[in-house]
Amino acid sequence: MIPSLRVLLIELTVVIGVGVLLAFIGPYGSFEAPLADRLLYWIGMGVGGLLIFRPTLAAATMLARRLDLPEPATWVAGSLIATLPMSLIVWFAAPGRTPRWPSAAELLPVYANVMVLAAAVTLIFWYLKAPERAETMRPPAGSGAASDDDPAAEPRFFDRLPPHLGRELLALEMEDHYVRVHTAMGNTLLLMRMRDAVAELDGLDGYQVHRSWWIARKAVDRDLQDGRNVRLQLKNGLEAPVARSTVPALREAGWFR
């Protein structure tokens, strides 16, 4: 998933700002170095951390959505994993140190120091992504939902779609800061939030079955159940996960056979 340029600039601004702050504070004995050296070191560490933590946390987010896992837990696990290569970078970047692989005992305090700073920056990014996590579930559409075949009631969301994709909407799938729109004719990416896309569907008969998926009711071919895990198979063969919290509402609305 490729983030937008705006998102990358925001994240880069955050890590540079944190780097400047740390340069003036001078933690972990770095205050003895000249300010210019501290700025170069801490900003460099911030950018390096972004290059390591950004893809790791993106993978953690994807894993949480694919497997319906708690996103905070996958972020914690991702941070613990990403801290290891970042600790090695800090070790080798230390001024005056002869390049060599550290022992476990030597690396452990470095890992702990890096984890403290990484946790603080990760919390900042967690709150920056709060609007994306605030996607709300739309209740199953009832008999009063807008008709898909009534041109006068066509949802305003369709104005965003290229003509070649038609108007038979199957599903919306969240991909980072984008929404992938699946129709009977193909798919495309739109730069928008899932909750904004769902709001523009204007009561179209469907349901946000997962934080990352909205499904049109008429698109469902069958449900696939494996214990407590439920997926919906669409008419085009696509499979969408169903969050466990939404299963009772879908079952009551008659979505499952």
Protein Blocks (a to p, Z undefined) as FASTA:
>chain_A
ZZdfklmmmmmmmmmmmmmmmmmnopghlmmpcfklmmmmmmmmmmmmmmmmmmmmmmmm
mmmmmnopafklmmmmmmmmmmmmmmmmmmmmpghiacddddfklmmmmmmmmmmmmmmm
mmmmmmmmmmmmmpccdddddfkbccfklmklgcfklmmpcfklojadfbdcdehjaccd
ddfkbccdddddfklmmmmnnopacddfbfkbccdfklpmbdcdehjbccdddfkopacd
ddfklmmmmmmnopaZZ
